[in-house]
Amino acid sequence: MENLSLTQKLLVATAWVDGKLGDAEAQFLRRVLANGSVSVAEIEECLAGPTLDPGEVVKQFGHSQAGEEVLREVLRMCMADGSLDAAEVDFAERLAQQLGLAGQPLQAIRAQVTQELGLVANS
């Protein structure tokens, strides 16, 4: 996983945060990982099972990094299967806290992503 950017690592961790990888999440990951210097073997390793600790990856992010876009991408990954389960909500909230986007900023970004994906607001 040495060729993954920090954002890509975060998305891989996010995909597995609920303990399962759905087809839509796998497609999303393939698309995101193929846009870089990630080998096919590394992509397959990411799809095979959880390999990154989400908490450790989140700790590597700071307020100065493109926080809103990172949070938006994480929420897109979480909602790729059409829903947002409790583990994904918790993960997004921890990341938002780390990025300085907890509370209203997180809710606004979540609403934007929900609308962008054409999902019902409370999903």
C-alpha positions, 0 to 999 in steps of 0.5 A: 500500500506504499503507493496510496496517497493519504486520501486514498488510504482514508477511502480504503479504510472508510470502505471497510469501516462497517466490516463489509465491502459492497459492490458499489463501494468496490466500484467506487474504490476501483475508480479512485485507486485507478486514478494514481500510481496504484498497481492492480495488485495493490487495488486487489489487496485493498478490495480483499479485506480491511488492511488499514486502521481507520483511526490511525489514518484519520489521525494523519489528517490535519486542519490545513489539508483540503478537509471539506473535499476529503470529508466529501469523498469519505461521505461519497464512499460511505453512501455509495451503497445508498445508505449510511450505517452507524459505523459509517456515521461514527467514522465520518464524525470522528474524521470531521472532528479531526478536520475541524468540521464537526457539527454544522459543517459536517451536516451541510457537507452530508446534505450536499453529498446526499443530494448529489447522490440523489438519496433521501435526506435521512439515509 
